[in-house]
């Protein structure tokens, strides 16, 4: 099993580090949080829970990060639906 060079997080064999994935540190942190939260709870977190889980300061920052992850194909979401983030 490999480890992410930025944070030391264990990565599955098919998962690459944030640098290899082309993610920013904050996008990587949010993706790790989503990978932790969704399987444990069975639904995606609210924006407030994402702010708290990633220690960011605003929902608008989370919105930008979600958009970036969606553009890169790591997540998908249904527009205008609460808690609709899905890991791809």
PyMOL commands that set and color helices and strands:
alter all, ss='L'
color gray80, all
select helices_A, chain A and resi 18-21+25-41+47-54+59-71
alter helices_A, ss='H'
color red, helices_A
select strands_A, chain A and resi 2-3+10-11+75-76+86-87
alter strands_A, ss='S'
color yellow, strands_A
deselect
rebuild
show_as cartoon
